[in-house]
Amino acid sequence: DGFDVKEFNNILSRVPRLNFTKFLNLKKAFENCDNQEVEIGNLRPEVEIITSSDEMECRVKLNIDEDYLKENHKEVVTKTIKALNQKDINEGIINEVLYGELTSTREIPIAKGVLPVNGEDAVIRLYELSERRPEIRKDGRADFYDLNLIDVVKKGDGLGEKIPATEGQDGKTVTGKIVPAKKGKDKLLRYDTYTVEEGIEDGKHILRAKVDGAVIIENGKVKVDNHLIIQGDVDYSTGSLNFNGFITVKGTVKDGFSVTAKNDVSILSDMGIGATGKILSLEGSIYIKGGVNGKGITIVEAQKDVYTKYCNEAKIIAGGKIDIGLYSMDSELRAQRVLLDKKNGRVLGGRIDAQTQIVAGVVGNKYEKKTEINVNGFDRLTIKKEFQEILQKYKKLLKYAEDLKTEIDIYSFNFSINESSEYIHDYNLQIKKYEE
């Protein structure tokens, strides 16, 4: 009688196993002092094992006095091992903790599972096309206008590779259960089977050219297209050219002769071209290294871009941009963008019609030679409408891609259950759709 209930905390601290759960019973016992047994809680186990819900971590709590632990360490280790075995904890036990770092009344990690390591996704590297960025270089005596427009390959040259996806490494819980790893995602290596072949070399999928030609990459698909190389000039020995592919002329195009190609055209003579007929690329770009001195006759036209050192008395039409290294004189230029050097590029006479941009260092001259410059700009409302239409298409494609990805993930997860040829065929079909 007269014992203060608050002092009972001192007793609790000396008895770690006591789990105090019924405070009201204890309070009444102190008040009544009738010498009756009263339930105030329960005893925790000496060695308490706590396992996480995913069984990837196990913690131990020793509900014993610190002095007892020091005096009976070996016995406590034995009890801890027994408690772990009773809970089927047999993987990832941390021996440093078990035999040297056990502490009293505090939860400490005693075992850790091994997390799965997911496989790496397939990696695709395709042939890198040359950068279409010409520049004027000086050697002290002359200006050189360099650009590698056509990427030429020989039969057997490499065009890309795929490093296959890896399987990954399974994990394991502290109870020994296998946690399956997720296989890396495969990717489709896209190429034209008529001009490109695939083989396995050192565990990689390697693409090589089956024919000589020029490399094209369209929508992620690599192809080798026809390439006609004229070692000299286009003249009476060759006649005018009309070719369903790429054309490289290492000399010049003589006056009166024409060149027409489906794809890119490169004319590499330092002399450039004079009063030729038409130089035309139906689907590609045109590069004229030495410039154009058209004498009011020459027409250069490309679906994409036109690159030339200078343009004098000629007409150039491009669906993309016209890039001129030095100057344009008395010429007619039409393109989305017309670009000359912003410091030294000159426009003298003639007319330029651009859709969005014209860049030049000097326009006109002090003799007031008539030079017409027109930038048409664009209809903002029309562009906005087109943007909204494209955005809607993009959202639909994005939703379609997400649905395909979900299906692919399900296929990947179930590979270990069902590996029939029909199942794998369906999986590969979904992969192909997703890549496209």
C-alpha positions as CSV (number, residue, x, y, z in Angstrom):
1,D,0.0,0.0,0.0
2,G,1.3,3.5,-0.9
3,F,3.5,2.3,-3.8
4,D,3.4,5.0,-6.6
5,V,2.2,3.6,-9.9
6,K,4.7,5.8,-11.7
7,E,7.6,4.0,-10.0
8,F,6.5,0.8,-11.8
9,N,8.3,2.1,-14.9
10,N,11.6,1.3,-13.2
11,I,10.5,-2.3,-12.9
12,L,9.5,-2.4,-16.6
13,S,12.9,-1.2,-17.7
14,R,14.6,-4.0,-15.8
15,V,12.2,-6.7,-17.3
16,P,12.5,-6.3,-21.1
17,R,10.3,-9.3,-21.8
18,L,7.3,-7.7,-20.1
19,N,4.8,-6.4,-22.6
20,F,2.6,-4.1,-20.5
21,T,-0.9,-4.0,-22.0
22,K,-3.5,-3.4,-19.3
23,F,-2.8,-0.2,-17.4
24,L,-6.3,0.0,-15.7
25,N,-5.9,-3.4,-14.1
26,L,-2.5,-2.3,-12.7
27,K,-4.0,1.0,-11.4
28,K,-6.8,-0.8,-9.6
29,A,-4.4,-3.3,-8.0
30,F,-2.4,-0.5,-6.5
31,E,-5.6,1.2,-5.3
32,N,-7.1,-2.0,-3.7
33,C,-4.0,-3.8,-2.5
34,D,-6.1,-6.9,-1.9
35,N,-3.3,-9.4,-2.6
36,Q,-5.0,-10.8,-5.7
37,E,-3.3,-11.8,-9.0
38,V,-4.1,-9.3,-11.7
39,E,-3.3,-9.6,-15.5
40,I,-1.3,-6.6,-16.6
41,G,0.3,-7.9,-19.8
42,N,2.2,-10.8,-21.3
43,L,5.8,-12.0,-21.8
44,R,7.6,-11.4,-25.1
45,P,9.9,-14.2,-26.3
46,E,13.5,-13.7,-25.4
47,V,14.4,-13.7,-29.1
48,E,11.8,-11.9,-31.2
49,I,12.0,-12.3,-35.0
50,I,10.3,-9.7,-37.2
51,T,10.1,-10.4,-40.9
52,S,9.0,-7.7,-43.5
53,S,5.8,-8.4,-45.5
54,D,7.9,-9.1,-48.7
55,E,10.3,-11.3,-46.7
56,M,13.3,-9.3,-48.0
57,E,14.4,-8.3,-44.6
58,C,14.4,-9.9,-41.1
59,R,15.1,-8.0,-37.9
60,V,15.8,-9.4,-34.4
61,K,14.9,-7.9,-31.1
62,L,16.4,-9.4,-27.9
63,N,14.1,-8.9,-25.0
64,I,16.7,-9.5,-22.4
65,D,18.8,-7.5,-20.0
66,E,22.0,-6.0,-21.4
67,D,24.1,-7.4,-18.6
68,Y,22.6,-10.9,-19.2
69,L,23.5,-10.6,-22.9
70,K,27.1,-9.8,-22.1
71,E,27.5,-12.6,-19.6
72,N,25.7,-15.2,-21.8
73,H,26.5,-14.1,-25.3
74,K,27.2,-17.6,-26.7
75,E,23.9,-18.9,-25.3
76,V,22.0,-15.9,-26.8
77,V,23.5,-16.5,-30.2
78,T,22.4,-20.2,-30.1
79,K,18.9,-19.1,-29.1
80,T,18.9,-16.6,-31.9
81,I,19.9,-19.2,-34.5
82,K,17.2,-21.5,-33.2
83,A,14.6,-18.7,-33.5
84,L,15.7,-18.0,-37.1
85,N,15.4,-21.6,-38.0
86,Q,11.9,-21.8,-36.5
87,K,10.9,-19.0,-38.8
88,D,12.6,-20.6,-41.8
89,I,15.0,-17.7,-42.1
90,N,18.0,-19.4,-43.8
91,E,19.2,-16.9,-46.5
92,G,21.2,-13.7,-46.2
93,I,22.0,-14.0,-42.5
94,I,24.4,-11.2,-41.5
95,N,27.0,-13.1,-39.5
96,E,28.7,-9.9,-38.3
97,V,25.5,-9.0,-36.5
98,L,24.8,-12.5,-35.3
99,Y,28.2,-13.1,-33.7
100,G,29.3,-9.6,-32.8
101,E,26.8,-6.9,-32.9
102,L,23.7,-8.2,-31.1
103,T,22.2,-5.6,-28.8
104,S,19.4,-5.6,-26.2
105,T,15.9,-4.3,-26.6
106,R,16.4,-2.8,-30.1
107,E,15.4,-4.1,-33.5
108,I,18.4,-4.6,-35.7
109,P,18.7,-6.2,-39.1
110,I,19.8,-9.9,-38.9
111,A,19.1,-11.1,-42.5
112,K,18.6,-9.5,-45.9
113,G,17.2,-11.0,-49.0
114,V,18.8,-10.6,-52.5
115,L,16.9,-8.3,-54.7
116,P,16.4,-9.4,-58.4
117,V,18.5,-7.7,-61.0
118,N,16.4,-7.0,-64.0
119,G,17.8,-7.7,-67.4
120,E,19.2,-4.9,-69.6
121,D,17.0,-3.8,-72.6
122,A,18.4,-4.5,-76.0
123,V,20.6,-1.8,-77.5
124,I,20.4,-0.8,-81.1
125,R,23.1,1.3,-82.9
126,L,22.6,2.1,-86.5
127,Y,25.0,3.5,-89.0
128,E,25.6,7.2,-88.3
129,L,25.0,9.4,-91.4
130,S,27.4,12.2,-92.0
131,E,26.4,15.6,-90.6
132,R,24.9,17.8,-93.3
133,R,26.7,20.9,-92.2
134,P,28.9,22.6,-94.8
135,E,31.5,25.2,-94.0
136,I,34.0,27.5,-95.8
137,R,37.6,26.5,-95.1
138,K,40.6,28.6,-96.1
139,D,44.1,27.4,-96.9
140,G,45.5,30.8,-97.5
141,R,44.9,30.9,-101.3
142,A,41.4,29.5,-101.8
143,D,38.1,28.9,-100.1
144,F,36.9,25.3,-99.8
145,Y,33.3,24.4,-99.4
146,D,33.1,20.9,-97.9
147,L,30.2,18.6,-97.3
148,N,29.8,14.8,-97.3
149,L,26.3,14.5,-98.7
150,I,26.2,10.8,-99.7
151,D,27.4,8.0,-97.3
152,V,28.9,5.4,-99.6
153,V,29.4,1.8,-98.4
154,K,30.8,-1.4,-100.0
155,K,29.4,-4.9,-99.8
156,G,30.2,-6.3,-96.3
157,D,30.5,-2.9,-94.6
158,G,28.9,-2.7,-91.1
159,L,25.5,-0.8,-91.0
160,G,24.5,-1.3,-87.4
161,E,24.2,-3.7,-84.5
162,K,22.0,-4.9,-81.8
163,I,23.2,-6.0,-78.3
164,P,20.4,-8.5,-77.2
165,A,18.4,-8.0,-74.1
166,T,19.7,-10.0,-71.1
167,E,17.8,-12.4,-68.9
168,G,18.5,-10.7,-65.5
169,Q,19.3,-12.4,-62.2
170,D,16.7,-13.8,-59.9
171,G,16.6,-12.6,-56.3
172,K,15.9,-14.6,-53.1
173,T,14.0,-13.8,-49.9
174,V,15.3,-14.5,-46.4
175,T,13.2,-17.6,-46.4
176,G,14.7,-18.9,-49.6
177,K,11.9,-18.1,-52.0
178,I,12.9,-17.1,-55.5
179,V,12.1,-13.6,-56.7
180,P,12.0,-13.7,-60.5
181,A,13.9,-11.1,-62.4
182,K,12.3,-9.3,-65.3
183,K,13.9,-10.0,-68.6
184,G,15.2,-6.9,-70.6
185,K,12.9,-5.7,-73.4
186,D,13.8,-6.8,-76.9
187,K,13.9,-4.3,-79.8
188,L,13.4,-4.8,-83.4
189,L,16.4,-4.3,-85.7
190,R,14.8,-2.8,-88.8
191,Y,16.5,-3.1,-92.2
192,D,15.8,-3.7,-95.9
193,T,16.3,-7.4,-96.4
194,Y,17.1,-7.0,-100.1
195,T,20.2,-4.8,-99.5
196,V,21.1,-5.5,-95.8
197,E,21.8,-8.8,-94.1
198,E,21.8,-9.7,-90.4
199,G,24.3,-12.1,-88.7
200,I,25.5,-13.1,-85.2
201,E,29.1,-12.0,-84.3
202,D,30.4,-12.3,-80.8
203,G,26.9,-12.5,-79.4
204,K,25.7,-9.4,-81.2
205,H,23.3,-9.0,-84.2
206,I,25.4,-7.3,-86.9
207,L,24.0,-5.6,-90.0
208,R,26.2,-5.6,-93.1
209,A,25.6,-4.3,-96.6
210,K,24.8,-7.0,-99.2
211,V,25.6,-4.6,-102.1
212,D,27.6,-1.5,-102.9
213,G,25.6,1.7,-102.6
214,A,24.5,4.7,-100.5
215,V,23.1,4.4,-97.0
216,I,19.6,5.5,-96.2
217,I,17.9,5.5,-92.8
218,E,14.1,6.1,-93.0
219,N,11.9,5.8,-89.9
220,G,14.6,3.8,-88.2
221,K,15.0,1.3,-91.1
222,V,18.5,1.1,-92.7
223,K,18.8,0.5,-96.4
224,V,21.5,0.5,-99.1
225,D,20.3,2.3,-102.3
226,N,21.6,2.4,-105.8
227,H,24.6,4.7,-106.3
228,L,25.9,5.8,-109.7
229,I,29.4,7.2,-109.6
230,I,30.7,9.2,-112.6
231,Q,34.5,9.3,-112.2
232,G,34.9,12.2,-114.6
233,D,32.5,14.8,-116.1
234,V,28.9,14.5,-117.4
235,D,29.5,15.3,-121.1
236,Y,29.1,13.6,-124.5
237,S,30.8,10.5,-123.1
238,T,28.0,9.9,-120.6
239,G,25.1,12.0,-121.9
240,S,22.6,13.5,-119.6
241,L,21.9,11.4,-116.5
242,N,18.5,10.1,-115.2
243,F,19.0,7.6,-112.4
244,N,16.7,5.9,-109.8
245,G,19.1,6.4,-106.9
246,F,22.1,8.5,-105.8
247,I,24.5,10.2,-108.2
248,T,28.0,11.3,-107.5
249,V,29.8,13.2,-110.2
250,K,33.5,13.5,-109.4
251,G,34.1,16.0,-112.2
252,T,31.6,18.7,-113.4
253,V,28.5,18.8,-115.5
254,K,29.3,20.4,-118.9
255,D,27.2,23.1,-120.4
256,G,23.9,21.8,-121.8
257,F,23.9,18.5,-119.9
258,S,21.4,17.6,-117.2
259,V,21.4,15.4,-114.1
260,T,18.2,13.9,-112.6
261,A,18.2,11.5,-109.6
262,K,15.7,10.0,-107.3
263,N,17.9,10.7,-104.3
264,D,20.9,12.9,-103.5
265,V,23.2,14.4,-106.1
266,S,26.8,15.4,-105.4
267,I,28.9,17.3,-107.9
268,L,32.5,17.4,-106.5
269,S,34.6,19.4,-109.0
270,D,36.2,22.5,-107.5
271,M,35.1,24.3,-110.8
272,G,31.5,23.8,-110.0
273,I,29.0,24.0,-112.9
274,G,28.2,26.5,-115.6
275,A,25.3,26.8,-118.0
276,T,24.0,23.3,-117.6
277,G,20.5,22.1,-118.1
278,K,18.6,21.1,-115.0
279,I,20.2,19.5,-111.9
280,L,17.2,17.8,-110.2
281,S,16.8,15.6,-107.1
282,L,13.3,14.2,-106.9
283,E,13.4,13.1,-103.2
284,G,16.8,14.1,-101.8
285,S,19.3,17.0,-101.6
286,I,21.9,18.5,-104.0
287,Y,25.5,19.4,-103.2
288,I,27.6,21.4,-105.7
289,K,31.1,21.8,-104.2
290,G,32.4,24.4,-106.6
291,G,29.4,26.7,-107.0
292,V,27.0,27.6,-109.8
293,N,27.8,30.0,-112.6
294,G,24.5,29.6,-114.5
295,K,24.6,32.4,-117.1
296,G,20.9,32.7,-116.7
297,I,20.2,29.2,-117.9
298,T,20.9,26.7,-115.0
299,I,18.2,25.4,-112.7
300,V,19.0,23.5,-109.6
301,E,16.0,21.9,-107.8
302,A,15.8,19.5,-104.9
303,Q,12.9,18.1,-102.8
304,K,15.0,18.6,-99.6
305,D,18.1,20.9,-99.4
306,V,20.6,22.5,-101.8
307,Y,24.2,23.2,-100.8
308,T,26.6,25.2,-103.0
309,K,29.7,27.5,-102.6
310,Y,28.2,30.4,-104.6
311,C,25.4,31.1,-107.0
312,N,25.7,33.4,-110.0
313,E,22.9,34.0,-112.5
314,A,21.0,30.8,-111.7
315,K,17.7,29.6,-110.3
316,I,17.7,27.4,-107.2
317,I,14.6,25.8,-105.7
318,A,14.5,23.7,-102.6
319,G,11.8,22.1,-100.5
320,G,13.9,22.6,-97.4
321,K,16.8,25.0,-97.2
322,I,19.3,26.6,-99.6
323,D,22.8,26.9,-98.0
324,I,25.3,29.1,-99.9
325,G,28.8,29.5,-98.6
326,L,29.9,32.9,-100.1
327,Y,27.4,34.9,-102.2
328,S,24.4,34.9,-104.4
329,M,24.5,37.3,-107.4
330,D,21.6,38.0,-109.9
331,S,20.0,34.7,-109.0
332,E,16.5,33.5,-108.0
333,L,16.3,31.5,-104.8
334,R,13.2,29.8,-103.4
335,A,13.1,27.7,-100.3
336,Q,11.8,27.3,-96.7
337,R,15.0,28.9,-95.5
338,V,17.9,30.6,-97.4
339,L,21.2,30.7,-95.4
340,L,24.4,32.5,-96.2
341,D,27.2,33.2,-93.8
342,K,25.8,35.7,-91.3
343,K,29.0,37.8,-91.3
344,N,30.5,37.5,-94.8
345,G,27.6,36.1,-97.0
346,R,26.4,38.5,-99.7
347,V,23.3,38.8,-101.7
348,L,23.8,41.1,-104.8
349,G,20.8,41.5,-107.1
350,G,18.2,38.9,-108.0
351,R,15.4,37.7,-105.8
352,I,15.0,35.6,-102.7
353,D,11.6,34.1,-101.6
354,A,11.8,32.2,-98.3
355,Q,9.0,30.8,-96.2
356,T,10.5,31.4,-92.8
357,Q,14.1,32.7,-92.7
358,I,16.8,34.5,-94.7
359,V,20.3,34.9,-93.3
360,A,23.1,37.0,-94.9
361,G,25.8,39.4,-93.9
362,V,25.2,41.9,-96.7
363,V,22.1,42.5,-98.9
364,G,22.5,44.8,-102.0
365,N,25.4,47.2,-102.5
366,K,26.3,50.9,-102.6
367,Y,25.5,51.0,-106.4
368,E,21.8,50.3,-105.5
369,K,21.5,47.2,-107.6
370,K,18.0,46.0,-107.2
371,T,17.8,43.1,-104.8
372,E,14.4,41.7,-103.7
373,I,14.0,39.9,-100.4
374,N,10.7,38.3,-99.4
375,V,9.9,36.3,-96.3
376,N,6.4,35.0,-96.5
377,G,5.9,33.9,-92.9
378,F,3.0,31.6,-92.1
379,D,-0.7,31.6,-91.2
380,R,-0.8,31.2,-87.4
381,L,-4.4,29.9,-87.4
382,T,-3.6,27.3,-90.1
383,I,-0.5,26.1,-88.2
384,K,-2.5,26.0,-85.0
385,K,-5.1,23.8,-86.6
386,E,-2.5,21.5,-88.1
387,F,-0.9,21.3,-84.7
388,Q,-4.1,20.2,-83.0
389,E,-4.7,17.5,-85.6
390,I,-1.2,16.2,-85.1
391,L,-1.6,16.3,-81.3
392,Q,-4.8,14.2,-81.5
393,K,-3.0,11.7,-83.7
394,Y,-0.1,11.6,-81.3
395,K,-2.4,11.0,-78.3
396,K,-4.1,8.1,-80.1
397,L,-0.7,6.6,-81.0
398,L,0.5,7.1,-77.4
399,K,-2.5,5.2,-76.0
400,Y,-2.0,2.5,-78.6
401,A,1.7,2.2,-77.7
402,E,0.9,2.0,-73.9
403,D,-1.6,-0.8,-74.5
404,L,0.9,-2.7,-76.6
405,K,3.6,-2.2,-73.9
406,T,1.2,-3.6,-71.3
407,E,0.6,-6.7,-73.4
408,I,4.3,-7.1,-74.0
409,D,5.0,-6.9,-70.2
410,I,2.4,-9.7,-69.7
411,Y,4.0,-11.8,-72.3
412,S,7.4,-11.3,-70.8
413,F,6.2,-12.2,-67.3
414,N,4.6,-15.4,-68.6
415,F,7.5,-16.6,-70.6
416,S,8.6,-19.0,-67.9
417,I,5.2,-20.6,-67.9
418,N,4.5,-20.9,-71.6
419,E,7.2,-21.1,-74.2
420,S,5.3,-22.6,-77.1
421,S,6.2,-21.5,-80.6
422,E,2.8,-19.9,-81.1
423,Y,3.2,-18.0,-77.8
424,I,6.6,-16.7,-78.8
425,H,5.3,-15.8,-82.3
426,D,2.6,-13.6,-80.7
427,Y,5.1,-12.0,-78.5
428,N,7.4,-11.1,-81.3
429,L,4.5,-9.8,-83.3
430,Q,3.6,-7.4,-80.5
431,I,7.2,-6.3,-80.2
432,K,7.3,-5.5,-83.9
433,K,4.0,-3.5,-83.7
434,Y,5.4,-1.5,-80.7
435,E,8.7,-0.7,-82.5
436,E,6.8,0.5,-85.6
